[in-house]
Amino acid sequence: MFNASYSVRLFLFNLAVIIMAGVWLSGFDRVHWFIYVVPLFLTAAAVTGFCPGLFISKKILASFGIRE
C-alpha cells in the first residue's frame, strides 16, 4: 500500500484549504455540492497518508513499465 510522505500530506491539506477558500469566497450557497467531495478526499488523504489518486497513478504507471 502507498503511504504519502509528510510533504505530500501537507500539499494535499493545503490544496483542500485553497479549494474551500474559493468556495467561501464564491459563497457556500452558489457552488454545487459535489465540489465539497474533493476537499473531503484531500483532507482524508492528508490525515491518513493513503491517497487513492497517488495509489492508482502508481499502479497505472507500473503497468506501462514506468518505475518511480
PDB file of N, CA, C and O in Angstrom:
ATOM      1  N   MET A   1       0.842  -1.174   0.000  1.00  0.00           N
ATOM      2  CA  MET A   1       0.000   0.000   0.000  1.00  0.00           C
ATOM      3  C   MET A   1       0.890   1.241   0.000  1.00  0.00           C
ATOM      4  O   MET A   1       1.986   1.231   0.561  1.00  0.00           O
ATOM      5  N   PHE A   2       0.415   2.291  -0.625  1.00  0.00           N
ATOM      6  CA  PHE A   2       1.190   3.517  -0.755  1.00  0.00           C
ATOM      7  C   PHE A   2       0.895   4.459   0.401  1.00  0.00           C
ATOM      8  O   PHE A   2      -0.262   4.775   0.674  1.00  0.00           O
ATOM      9  N   ASN A   3       1.933   4.900   1.069  1.00  0.00           N
ATOM     10  CA  ASN A   3       1.793   5.883   2.137  1.00  0.00           C
ATOM     11  C   ASN A   3       2.477   7.167   1.716  1.00  0.00           C
ATOM     12  O   ASN A   3       3.647   7.156   1.335  1.00  0.00           O
ATOM     13  N   ALA A   4       1.750   8.276   1.784  1.00  0.00           N
ATOM     14  CA  ALA A   4       2.273   9.567   1.371  1.00  0.00           C
ATOM     15  C   ALA A   4       3.248  10.095   2.416  1.00  0.00           C
ATOM     16  O   ALA A   4       3.074   9.878   3.615  1.00  0.00           O
ATOM     17  N   SER A   5       4.270  10.787   1.943  1.00  0.00           N
ATOM     18  CA  SER A   5       5.222  11.414   2.854  1.00  0.00           C
ATOM     19  C   SER A   5       4.561  12.629   3.500  1.00  0.00           C
ATOM     20  O   SER A   5       3.468  13.038   3.109  1.00  0.00           O
ATOM     21  N   TYR A   6       5.234  13.192   4.481  1.00  0.00           N
ATOM     22  CA  TYR A   6       4.674  14.352   5.183  1.00  0.00           C
ATOM     23  C   TYR A   6       4.553  15.564   4.266  1.00  0.00           C
ATOM     24  O   TYR A   6       3.616  16.350   4.402  1.00  0.00           O
ATOM     25  N   SER A   7       5.491  15.722   3.334  1.00  0.00           N
ATOM     26  CA  SER A   7       5.396  16.857   2.413  1.00  0.00           C
ATOM     27  C   SER A   7       4.200  16.699   1.472  1.00  0.00           C
ATOM     28  O   SER A   7       3.540  17.686   1.147  1.00  0.00           O
ATOM     29  N   VAL A   8       3.915  15.483   1.034  1.00  0.00           N
ATOM     30  CA  VAL A   8       2.743  15.240   0.190  1.00  0.00           C
ATOM     31  C   VAL A   8       1.469  15.460   0.995  1.00  0.00           C
ATOM     32  O   VAL A   8       0.499  16.018   0.483  1.00  0.00           O
ATOM     33  N   ARG A   9       1.468  15.028   2.241  1.00  0.00           N
ATOM     34  CA  ARG A   9       0.299  15.244   3.100  1.00  0.00           C
ATOM     35  C   ARG A   9       0.020  16.732   3.285  1.00  0.00           C
ATOM     36  O   ARG A   9      -1.130  17.166   3.224  1.00  0.00           O
ATOM     37  N   LEU A  10       1.075  17.508   3.512  1.00  0.00           N
ATOM     38  CA  LEU A  10       0.910  18.954   3.675  1.00  0.00           C
ATOM     39  C   LEU A  10       0.396  19.583   2.385  1.00  0.00           C
ATOM     40  O   LEU A  10      -0.456  20.471   2.424  1.00  0.00           O
ATOM     41  N   PHE A  11       0.909  19.128   1.240  1.00  0.00           N
ATOM     42  CA  PHE A  11       0.438  19.620  -0.046  1.00  0.00           C
ATOM     43  C   PHE A  11      -1.050  19.334  -0.229  1.00  0.00           C
ATOM     44  O   PHE A  11      -1.797  20.214  -0.655  1.00  0.00           O
ATOM     45  N   LEU A  12      -1.489  18.123   0.084  1.00  0.00           N
ATOM     46  CA  LEU A  12      -2.891  17.753  -0.060  1.00  0.00           C
ATOM     47  C   LEU A  12      -3.778  18.591   0.861  1.00  0.00           C
ATOM     48  O   LEU A  12      -4.856  19.032   0.462  1.00  0.00           O
ATOM     49  N   PHE A  13      -3.322  18.805   2.088  1.00  0.00           N
ATOM     50  CA  PHE A  13      -4.093  19.608   3.024  1.00  0.00           C
ATOM     51  C   PHE A  13      -4.192  21.059   2.552  1.00  0.00           C
ATOM     52  O   PHE A  13      -5.262  21.664   2.620  1.00  0.00           O
ATOM     53  N   ASN A  14      -3.076  21.618   2.074  1.00  0.00           N
ATOM     54  CA  ASN A  14      -3.089  22.991   1.576  1.00  0.00           C
ATOM     55  C   ASN A  14      -4.015  23.133   0.371  1.00  0.00           C
ATOM     56  O   ASN A  14      -4.714  24.138   0.238  1.00  0.00           O
ATOM     57  N   LEU A  15      -4.021  22.143  -0.492  1.00  0.00           N
ATOM     58  CA  LEU A  15      -4.907  22.162  -1.645  1.00  0.00           C
ATOM     59  C   LEU A  15      -6.368  22.150  -1.212  1.00  0.00           C
ATOM     60  O   LEU A  15      -7.188  22.867  -1.785  1.00  0.00           O
ATOM     61  N   ALA A  16      -6.697  21.351  -0.217  1.00  0.00           N
ATOM     62  CA  ALA A  16      -8.067  21.315   0.314  1.00  0.00           C
ATOM     63  C   ALA A  16      -8.455  22.666   0.901  1.00  0.00           C
ATOM     64  O   ALA A  16      -9.580  23.128   0.710  1.00  0.00           O
ATOM     65  N   VAL A  17      -7.528  23.300   1.613  1.00  0.00           N
ATOM     66  CA  VAL A  17      -7.806  24.613   2.206  1.00  0.00           C
ATOM     67  C   VAL A  17      -8.025  25.665   1.120  1.00  0.00           C
ATOM     68  O   VAL A  17      -8.916  26.505   1.244  1.00  0.00           O
ATOM     69  N   ILE A  18      -7.222  25.626   0.062  1.00  0.00           N
ATOM     70  CA  ILE A  18      -7.366  26.594  -1.027  1.00  0.00           C
ATOM     71  C   ILE A  18      -8.706  26.412  -1.741  1.00  0.00           C
ATOM     72  O   ILE A  18      -9.360  27.397  -2.082  1.00  0.00           O
ATOM     73  N   ILE A  19      -9.115  25.179  -1.968  1.00  0.00           N
ATOM     74  CA  ILE A  19     -10.411  24.931  -2.599  1.00  0.00           C
ATOM     75  C   ILE A  19     -11.540  25.433  -1.710  1.00  0.00           C
ATOM     76  O   ILE A  19     -12.480  26.063  -2.195  1.00  0.00           O
ATOM     77  N   MET A  20     -11.454  25.159  -0.412  1.00  0.00           N
ATOM     78  CA  MET A  20     -12.501  25.625   0.497  1.00  0.00           C
ATOM     79  C   MET A  20     -12.516  27.152   0.608  1.00  0.00           C
ATOM     80  O   MET A  20     -13.580  27.744   0.790  1.00  0.00           O
ATOM     81  N   ALA A  21     -11.354  27.794   0.500  1.00  0.00           N
ATOM     82  CA  ALA A  21     -11.314  29.258   0.490  1.00  0.00           C
ATOM     83  C   ALA A  21     -12.017  29.790  -0.755  1.00  0.00           C
ATOM     84  O   ALA A  21     -12.721  30.798  -0.690  1.00  0.00           O
ATOM     85  N   GLY A  22     -11.828  29.116  -1.882  1.00  0.00           N
ATOM     86  CA  GLY A  22     -12.531  29.507  -3.098  1.00  0.00           C
ATOM     87  C   GLY A  22     -14.031  29.339  -2.977  1.00  0.00           C
ATOM     88  O   GLY A  22     -14.795  30.172  -3.465  1.00  0.00           O
ATOM     89  N   VAL A  23     -14.456  28.268  -2.329  1.00  0.00           N
ATOM     90  CA  VAL A  23     -15.884  28.054  -2.091  1.00  0.00           C
ATOM     91  C   VAL A  23     -16.418  29.149  -1.180  1.00  0.00           C
ATOM     92  O   VAL A  23     -17.501  29.683  -1.419  1.00  0.00           O
ATOM     93  N   TRP A  24     -15.675  29.482  -0.151  1.00  0.00           N
ATOM     94  CA  TRP A  24     -16.105  30.527   0.784  1.00  0.00           C
ATOM     95  C   TRP A  24     -16.211  31.876   0.084  1.00  0.00           C
ATOM     96  O   TRP A  24     -17.169  32.617   0.304  1.00  0.00           O
ATOM     97  N   LEU A  25     -15.225  32.201  -0.765  1.00  0.00           N
ATOM     98  CA  LEU A  25     -15.256  33.475  -1.474  1.00  0.00           C
ATOM     99  C   LEU A  25     -16.370  33.514  -2.521  1.00  0.00           C
ATOM    100  O   LEU A  25     -16.918  34.580  -2.799  1.00  0.00           O
ATOM    101  N   SER A  26     -16.704  32.371  -3.098  1.00  0.00           N
ATOM    102  CA  SER A  26     -17.790  32.313  -4.081  1.00  0.00           C
ATOM    103  C   SER A  26     -19.155  32.345  -3.411  1.00  0.00           C
ATOM    104  O   SER A  26     -20.134  32.822  -3.987  1.00  0.00           O
ATOM    105  N   GLY A  27     -19.206  31.843  -2.212  1.00  0.00           N
ATOM    106  CA  GLY A  27     -20.473  31.759  -1.482  1.00  0.00           C
ATOM    107  C   GLY A  27     -20.906  30.309  -1.391  1.00  0.00           C
ATOM    108  O   GLY A  27     -21.028  29.620  -2.404  1.00  0.00           O
ATOM    109  N   PHE A  28     -21.134  29.856  -0.181  1.00  0.00           N
ATOM    110  CA  PHE A  28     -21.479  28.452   0.042  1.00  0.00           C
ATOM    111  C   PHE A  28     -22.794  28.073  -0.648  1.00  0.00           C
ATOM    112  O   PHE A  28     -23.002  26.907  -0.984  1.00  0.00           O
ATOM    113  N   ASP A  29     -23.671  29.039  -0.857  1.00  0.00           N
ATOM    114  CA  ASP A  29     -24.954  28.743  -1.487  1.00  0.00           C
ATOM    115  C   ASP A  29     -24.881  28.756  -3.013  1.00  0.00           C
ATOM    116  O   ASP A  29     -25.854  28.393  -3.674  1.00  0.00           O
ATOM    117  N   ARG A  30     -23.752  29.165  -3.583  1.00  0.00           N
ATOM    118  CA  ARG A  30     -23.628  29.270  -5.040  1.00  0.00           C
ATOM    119  C   ARG A  30     -22.916  28.093  -5.688  1.00  0.00           C
ATOM    120  O   ARG A  30     -23.045  27.891  -6.896  1.00  0.00           O
ATOM    121  N   VAL A  31     -22.183  27.327  -4.929  1.00  0.00           N
ATOM    122  CA  VAL A  31     -21.422  26.221  -5.516  1.00  0.00           C
ATOM    123  C   VAL A  31     -22.221  24.922  -5.419  1.00  0.00           C
ATOM    124  O   VAL A  31     -23.079  24.755  -4.552  1.00  0.00           O
ATOM    125  N   HIS A  32     -21.912  24.028  -6.326  1.00  0.00           N
ATOM    126  CA  HIS A  32     -22.590  22.728  -6.338  1.00  0.00           C
ATOM    127  C   HIS A  32     -22.062  21.877  -5.189  1.00  0.00           C
ATOM    128  O   HIS A  32     -20.920  22.045  -4.761  1.00  0.00           O
ATOM    129  N   TRP A  33     -22.881  20.977  -4.697  1.00  0.00           N
ATOM    130  CA  TRP A  33     -22.489  20.153  -3.546  1.00  0.00           C
ATOM    131  C   TRP A  33     -21.302  19.254  -3.873  1.00  0.00           C
ATOM    132  O   TRP A  33     -20.556  18.879  -2.968  1.00  0.00           O
ATOM    133  N   PHE A  34     -21.110  18.903  -5.128  1.00  0.00           N
ATOM    134  CA  PHE A  34     -20.040  17.979  -5.494  1.00  0.00           C
ATOM    135  C   PHE A  34     -18.649  18.566  -5.253  1.00  0.00           C
ATOM    136  O   PHE A  34     -17.694  17.811  -5.072  1.00  0.00           O
ATOM    137  N   ILE A  35     -18.512  19.880  -5.244  1.00  0.00           N
ATOM    138  CA  ILE A  35     -17.204  20.499  -5.026  1.00  0.00           C
ATOM    139  C   ILE A  35     -16.691  20.216  -3.611  1.00  0.00           C
ATOM    140  O   ILE A  35     -15.487  20.290  -3.366  1.00  0.00           O
ATOM    141  N   TYR A  36     -17.586  19.894  -2.687  1.00  0.00           N
ATOM    142  CA  TYR A  36     -17.174  19.575  -1.322  1.00  0.00           C
ATOM    143  C   TYR A  36     -16.525  18.197  -1.218  1.00  0.00           C
ATOM    144  O   TYR A  36     -15.829  17.917  -0.242  1.00  0.00           O
ATOM    145  N   VAL A  37     -16.741  17.340  -2.205  1.00  0.00           N
ATOM    146  CA  VAL A  37     -16.175  15.989  -2.184  1.00  0.00           C
ATOM    147  C   VAL A  37     -14.653  16.030  -2.315  1.00  0.00           C
ATOM    148  O   VAL A  37     -13.945  15.280  -1.642  1.00  0.00           O
ATOM    149  N   VAL A  38     -14.160  16.903  -3.177  1.00  0.00           N
ATOM    150  CA  VAL A  38     -12.711  16.978  -3.417  1.00  0.00           C
ATOM    151  C   VAL A  38     -11.948  17.368  -2.148  1.00  0.00           C
ATOM    152  O   VAL A  38     -11.017  16.653  -1.778  1.00  0.00           O
ATOM    153  N   PRO A  39     -12.294  18.468  -1.459  1.00  0.00           N
ATOM    154  CA  PRO A  39     -11.570  18.777  -0.223  1.00  0.00           C
ATOM    155  C   PRO A  39     -11.725  17.702   0.851  1.00  0.00           C
ATOM    156  O   PRO A  39     -10.818  17.492   1.656  1.00  0.00           O
ATOM    157  N   LEU A  40     -12.869  17.021   0.864  1.00  0.00           N
ATOM    158  CA  LEU A  40     -13.067  15.944   1.822  1.00  0.00           C
ATOM    159  C   LEU A  40     -12.073  14.816   1.582  1.00  0.00           C
ATOM    160  O   LEU A  40     -11.438  14.337   2.521  1.00  0.00           O
ATOM    161  N   PHE A  41     -11.932  14.385   0.317  1.00  0.00           N
ATOM    162  CA  PHE A  41     -10.979  13.324  -0.009  1.00  0.00           C
ATOM    163  C   PHE A  41      -9.540  13.778   0.215  1.00  0.00           C
ATOM    164  O   PHE A  41      -8.715  12.995   0.687  1.00  0.00           O
ATOM    165  N   LEU A  42      -9.228  15.027  -0.116  1.00  0.00           N
ATOM    166  CA  LEU A  42      -7.869  15.528   0.083  1.00  0.00           C
ATOM    167  C   LEU A  42      -7.518  15.582   1.567  1.00  0.00           C
ATOM    168  O   LEU A  42      -6.404  15.234   1.957  1.00  0.00           O
ATOM    169  N   THR A  43      -8.460  16.015   2.390  1.00  0.00           N
ATOM    170  CA  THR A  43      -8.215  16.068   3.823  1.00  0.00           C
ATOM    171  C   THR A  43      -8.064  14.662   4.404  1.00  0.00           C
ATOM    172  O   THR A  43      -7.204  14.431   5.254  1.00  0.00           O
ATOM    173  N   ALA A  44      -8.887  13.735   3.955  1.00  0.00           N
ATOM    174  CA  ALA A  44      -8.763  12.347   4.425  1.00  0.00           C
ATOM    175  C   ALA A  44      -7.410  11.771   4.024  1.00  0.00           C
ATOM    176  O   ALA A  44      -6.784  11.056   4.807  1.00  0.00           O
ATOM    177  N   ALA A  45      -6.955  12.074   2.816  1.00  0.00           N
ATOM    178  CA  ALA A  45      -5.649  11.590   2.375  1.00  0.00           C
ATOM    179  C   ALA A  45      -4.529  12.229   3.183  1.00  0.00           C
ATOM    180  O   ALA A  45      -3.534  11.571   3.487  1.00  0.00           O
ATOM    181  N   ALA A  46      -4.678  13.499   3.534  1.00  0.00           N
ATOM    182  CA  ALA A  46      -3.655  14.175   4.324  1.00  0.00           C
ATOM    183  C   ALA A  46      -3.574  13.598   5.730  1.00  0.00           C
ATOM    184  O   ALA A  46      -2.484  13.468   6.288  1.00  0.00           O
ATOM    185  N   VAL A  47      -4.711  13.255   6.301  1.00  0.00           N
ATOM    186  CA  VAL A  47      -4.728  12.728   7.665  1.00  0.00           C
ATOM    187  C   VAL A  47      -4.223  11.288   7.730  1.00  0.00           C
ATOM    188  O   VAL A  47      -3.420  10.939   8.596  1.00  0.00           O
ATOM    189  N   THR A  48      -4.703  10.457   6.804  1.00  0.00           N
ATOM    190  CA  THR A  48      -4.356   9.037   6.868  1.00  0.00           C
ATOM    191  C   THR A  48      -3.042   8.696   6.184  1.00  0.00           C
ATOM    192  O   THR A  48      -2.389   7.713   6.536  1.00  0.00           O
ATOM    193  N   GLY A  49      -2.652   9.511   5.204  1.00  0.00           N
ATOM    194  CA  GLY A  49      -1.434   9.211   4.447  1.00  0.00           C
ATOM    195  C   GLY A  49      -1.685   8.316   3.259  1.00  0.00           C
ATOM    196  O   GLY A  49      -0.775   8.091   2.461  1.00  0.00           O
ATOM    197  N   PHE A  50      -2.894   7.797   3.114  1.00  0.00           N
ATOM    198  CA  PHE A  50      -3.243   6.965   1.962  1.00  0.00           C
ATOM    199  C   PHE A  50      -4.012   7.818   0.969  1.00  0.00           C
ATOM    200  O   PHE A  50      -5.120   8.278   1.246  1.00  0.00           O
ATOM    201  N   CYS A  51      -3.408   8.020  -0.187  1.00  0.00           N
ATOM    202  CA  CYS A  51      -4.027   8.836  -1.227  1.00  0.00           C
ATOM    203  C   CYS A  51      -4.428   7.923  -2.377  1.00  0.00           C
ATOM    204  O   CYS A  51      -3.561   7.411  -3.084  1.00  0.00           O
ATOM    205  N   PRO A  52      -5.719   7.712  -2.575  1.00  0.00           N
ATOM    206  CA  PRO A  52      -6.157   6.830  -3.657  1.00  0.00           C
ATOM    207  C   PRO A  52      -5.675   7.284  -5.028  1.00  0.00           C
ATOM    208  O   PRO A  52      -5.355   6.450  -5.875  1.00  0.00           O
ATOM    209  N   GLY A  53      -5.620   8.586  -5.260  1.00  0.00           N
ATOM    210  CA  GLY A  53      -5.159   9.099  -6.543  1.00  0.00           C
ATOM    211  C   GLY A  53      -3.710   8.741  -6.828  1.00  0.00           C
ATOM    212  O   GLY A  53      -3.370   8.354  -7.946  1.00  0.00           O
ATOM    213  N   LEU A  54      -2.859   8.868  -5.823  1.00  0.00           N
ATOM    214  CA  LEU A  54      -1.455   8.503  -5.989  1.00  0.00           C
ATOM    215  C   LEU A  54      -1.298   6.992  -6.144  1.00  0.00           C
ATOM    216  O   LEU A  54      -0.464   6.521  -6.917  1.00  0.00           O
ATOM    217  N   PHE A  55      -2.097   6.249  -5.411  1.00  0.00           N
ATOM    218  CA  PHE A  55      -2.049   4.790  -5.496  1.00  0.00           C
ATOM    219  C   PHE A  55      -2.432   4.319  -6.903  1.00  0.00           C
ATOM    220  O   PHE A  55      -1.753   3.474  -7.488  1.00  0.00           O
ATOM    221  N   ILE A  56      -3.518   4.867  -7.437  1.00  0.00           N
ATOM    222  CA  ILE A  56      -3.974   4.486  -8.772  1.00  0.00           C
ATOM    223  C   ILE A  56      -2.969   4.917  -9.833  1.00  0.00           C
ATOM    224  O   ILE A  56      -2.681   4.161 -10.762  1.00  0.00           O
ATOM    225  N   SER A  57      -2.433   6.129  -9.700  1.00  0.00           N
ATOM    226  CA  SER A  57      -1.443   6.614 -10.662  1.00  0.00           C
ATOM    227  C   SER A  57      -0.200   5.733 -10.669  1.00  0.00           C
ATOM    228  O   SER A  57       0.349   5.429 -11.728  1.00  0.00           O
ATOM    229  N   LYS A  58       0.232   5.331  -9.497  1.00  0.00           N
ATOM    230  CA  LYS A  58       1.410   4.464  -9.404  1.00  0.00           C
ATOM    231  C   LYS A  58       1.155   3.113 -10.067  1.00  0.00           C
ATOM    232  O   LYS A  58       2.035   2.582 -10.745  1.00  0.00           O
ATOM    233  N   LYS A  59      -0.042   2.551  -9.879  1.00  0.00           N
ATOM    234  CA  LYS A  59      -0.390   1.270 -10.499  1.00  0.00           C
ATOM    235  C   LYS A  59      -0.474   1.391 -12.019  1.00  0.00           C
ATOM    236  O   LYS A  59      -0.030   0.495 -12.738  1.00  0.00           O
ATOM    237  N   ILE A  60      -1.031   2.479 -12.507  1.00  0.00           N
ATOM    238  CA  ILE A  60      -1.138   2.678 -13.954  1.00  0.00           C
ATOM    239  C   ILE A  60       0.246   2.814 -14.574  1.00  0.00           C
ATOM    240  O   ILE A  60       0.525   2.205 -15.606  1.00  0.00           O
ATOM    241  N   LEU A  61       1.109   3.603 -13.957  1.00  0.00           N
ATOM    242  CA  LEU A  61       2.470   3.759 -14.472  1.00  0.00           C
ATOM    243  C   LEU A  61       3.241   2.455 -14.413  1.00  0.00           C
ATOM    244  O   LEU A  61       4.031   2.160 -15.310  1.00  0.00           O
ATOM    245  N   ALA A  62       3.025   1.678 -13.377  1.00  0.00           N
ATOM    246  CA  ALA A  62       3.711   0.388 -13.255  1.00  0.00           C
ATOM    247  C   ALA A  62       3.257  -0.579 -14.349  1.00  0.00           C
ATOM    248  O   ALA A  62       4.042  -1.407 -14.813  1.00  0.00           O
ATOM    249  N   SER A  63       1.999  -0.475 -14.759  1.00  0.00           N
ATOM    250  CA  SER A  63       1.518  -1.352 -15.831  1.00  0.00           C
ATOM    251  C   SER A  63       2.175  -1.030 -17.177  1.00  0.00           C
ATOM    252  O   SER A  63       2.245  -1.884 -18.060  1.00  0.00           O
ATOM    253  N   PHE A  64       2.652   0.206 -17.324  1.00  0.00           N
ATOM    254  CA  PHE A  64       3.376   0.597 -18.528  1.00  0.00           C
ATOM    255  C   PHE A  64       4.884   0.395 -18.378  1.00  0.00           C
ATOM    256  O   PHE A  64       5.650   0.681 -19.299  1.00  0.00           O
ATOM    257  N   GLY A  65       5.295  -0.089 -17.238  1.00  0.00           N
ATOM    258  CA  GLY A  65       6.713  -0.345 -17.002  1.00  0.00           C
ATOM    259  C   GLY A  65       7.486   0.864 -16.541  1.00  0.00           C
ATOM    260  O   GLY A  65       8.716   0.856 -16.574  1.00  0.00           O
ATOM    261  N   ILE A  66       6.796   1.907 -16.111  1.00  0.00           N
ATOM    262  CA  ILE A  66       7.444   3.127 -15.624  1.00  0.00           C
ATOM    263  C   ILE A  66       7.558   3.044 -14.119  1.00  0.00           C
ATOM    264  O   ILE A  66       6.550   2.961 -13.418  1.00  0.00           O
ATOM    265  N   ARG A  67       8.783   3.065 -13.619  1.00  0.00           N
ATOM    266  CA  ARG A  67       9.010   2.995 -12.174  1.00  0.00           C
ATOM    267  C   ARG A  67       9.336   4.361 -11.632  1.00  0.00           C
ATOM    268  O   ARG A  67       9.891   5.206 -12.334  1.00  0.00           O
ATOM    269  N   GLU A  68       8.994   4.572 -10.398  1.00  0.00           N
ATOM    270  CA  GLU A  68       9.271   5.831  -9.738  1.00  0.00           C
ATOM    271  C   GLU A  68      10.645   5.859  -9.155  1.00  0.00           C
ATOM    272  O   GLU A  68      11.042   6.860  -8.558  1.00  0.00           O
TER     273      GLU A  68
END
